[in-house]
Amino acid sequence: MSNVIQFLETLGNNPAMTRLSAADYAAAVAALDVDDAQRQALLNRDNAALNDLLGGREKMLCVVWPADEPVRKDDDQPGEDQPAEETPPEQE
């Protein structure tokens, strides 16, 4: 894992890191072992430049398809996933 990714992961996992002053943030970025372009992108908080430098995706999508449900003609009739109600035997 790259040092940039580790740094960003640390920022995300540590709530105290999100409240760093600009000087403390710059000092943390300066202490990283990264190339100058990555350092500048971090200092500028330029996510697009950082994404390009790290070879990230331009877009990422997550799609969730609902499960197919059986079509029922009448809502009063139980479907496959609903057991029929048991009726007590009639007493004579």
Buried (B, 14 or more C-beta within 10 A) or exposed (E): EEEBEEBBEEBEEEEEBEEBEEEEBBEBBEEBEBEEEBBBBBEEEEEEBBEEBEEEEEEEEEEEEEEEEEEEEEEEEEEEEEEEEEEEEEEE
